[in-house]
Amino acid sequence: MNISKRSTLANRTRLAPLVIAFLLTSLSVNVFAQSGRVMECGARIVSQQPFGKQRLCLFVPDTQDRTRIALRPCAQDTSDPGFLWKIVRRDGGGLYITSATSGQERRMEVADFSKTNGGAIQMWGANIGDAYRSQTWDFFPVGGSAQIIGIDSGLCMAVPLGRNRLDQEFLIQYVCSRASNFMWQVEPVRTGAERDCR
């Protein structure tokens, strides 16, 4: 074997673990997004923003229109419906994120169709027509986490920093960044017979 062939083989051998790690990372973020119309029916959405020894989860106390999406310490009791979300593929592209607390569909949306930094994220009933865009999201893998991007605004879900205690804050949208307060992980909670998605 000549020197150039040995060098090429050595380079491929060194790259193989990196390629495998990249693929596994992408799969861990996207596994729910490739499994059909319903990806998760009862999952926690967890911020990667450090908060002492606790983790911050998306939380909604009820599903009334205009209820803001809160950031609260992830509950020990994984069955608490206020922390559970359904992630469903929309016909035509994108994902709906709905609360698992109610039998009536209530979706996460950007309030008032905002396209500006700091726009509030809230609950609302299912929109029709062009209004669906403010309720449609996409997940973009970054490392072992994901950015959650509003289809209509092009902005990312973010944990606001420097305003209040993080465990008393509410979710906003902001120009996308790879900072930890823009990164999320989806943790499945309900599985098998517990799933009740259509």
N, C-alpha and C positions, 0 to 999 in steps of 0.2 A: 504494500500500500504506500503510495507516495505521500509526501508531506502535506500537500494541499488537501488530499482526501482525508487524512488524519485530522487536520485543522477543522474541516467542515463537520466531520463526525463529532469532534469534541464540542464545537459550538452548538450543534443540535442537541447533544446530551445535556449541556448546561441550560439550554432554553426549555427543554421539555418540562421540568418541574414548574417553571414560571407560567408556561402556557396552561398546564393542568390547573394550577392555582387560580389563574384568571377565569378559566371555564367554570370551576367549582364555585367561585365567588359570584359569577353571573347567574349560575343556576340557583344559588341560594336566594337571590333576590327575585328571580323571575319564575321560580317554579310554579307559583300560584297563577302567574299571568299566562301560562302556556297550557293549562289543564282544562280549558273549555270556558263556557260562558260564566260560570260561578267559580271564582278563585278562592275566596274565603267567606265563610258564613259564621262569623264569630271569632275575630282576630283582634289582638291588641296592636295599636300602632305606637311604637316606642321611639322617643327622641334619643338621639345620640349625644345631645348636649349634656355635659356633666352637671350633676346636681348633688354634691356631697356623696353620700353612700346610697342615695336613692336614684331611681330611674323615673323619668317623666313620661306619662302616657297621655294620649288624647282622650278626653272625657267629655261627656255631655250629660247634664243632670236630667234633661227631659228633651222632648223632640218638638216642642212648640216652634212655630215659625219665628225666626230671628234669634233663637237661642244660640249664643256664641259657643264655639268649640274651645274648651278649657284645657290647660295643661295642669295635671295633678299627679302626685306620686302614684306610681302603678300600684293598684290594690293587691294585697296578698291573695284575696279571694278572686280567682280568675273567672268566676261565674258572674261577677258584678256586671250587669248589662250596660251600665253607663260607660264602661271601658271597651265594649265590644263593637266591632264594625264588620259590615259585610262589604266585600269588594266584588263587583260584578261587571263583566265586560259589557260595554254598550254596543248594540248593533250599529255598525258604521264607524267604530273606533273609539278609543278611550275607555275609561272606567268610571263607574259610579261608586261612591263610598257612602253607604247608608248606615244609619244607626241600627243596632240589633235590639234596641230597647222597646220597639213598638211594632205592632202588627201592620200598621199603615206605613208605607214607604216614606221615609224622610231622608233627604240627601244632604250631604255636605256640599256647600257652595260658597262662592265668593259673593259677599253681600253687595247688592245694588250694581252688579255687573262691573265692579271696579277693576280698573287696569293700572292702578297706581300702587306704589310701595305703601305698606301699612294697611292695605285693604283688609277688612275683617272677614273671617271665615265663620260661617254660621250654618244652622239647619234650616231646611225649607222643603215643602212638598215638591213632588215631581213636576218639573217644568215641561212644557211641550214646545214644539217648533224650535226656532233659533235660540230660545232661552236655555236649552239644554246645555249650551257650551259653558255657562258659568257653573254648572254642576258636574262637569266632566274633567277627569284628571288623568295624568299619565305618570308612570314610575320610570325613572331613569337611573340605572344602576351606577353607583360610585363606590368602588371598593366592595366591602361587605354590606353596604347600606344602600339607600336609594334617596334621590330627590323626588318629591311629589310635586308635579307641575300642573298648574291650572291651564287647561286647553285654551280657554278664551283669553286670559291675560298674559300667558307665557311666563308668569311669575311662579316662584316656589313657595310652598308652605314653610313657615319659619317660626322658630321660638324667638320672640322679641327679647332683646337684651338691654339692660340698663334702665328699665322703667320701673319694674316692681320685682318682688320676689318671684322667681321662676315658677314656683308651685302655686302662684296666684295669678298667673298670666293667662292670656287668651291668644289663640293662634292667629297669625297674620300671613299675608303674602308679601314677598319681597323679591327683588332681583336675585336670581339664583347664584349661589356660592357653594363652594365645597367645604365651608366651615361646618363645625359639628352641629350648630343650631339649625342647619338646613337638611340634616341627614336623619333618616328614619329606617326602622326595621319593622316588618310585619311578623307578628308572632301568632301562629294559629293556636286557638284555644279549643273551639268546638270541632269535633271530628265525627265521622261515621254517622250513626243514627241520630246524633244530636243536631245534625245539619238540617235546616229547614229553609233552604233557598230555592227559588224558582228561576 
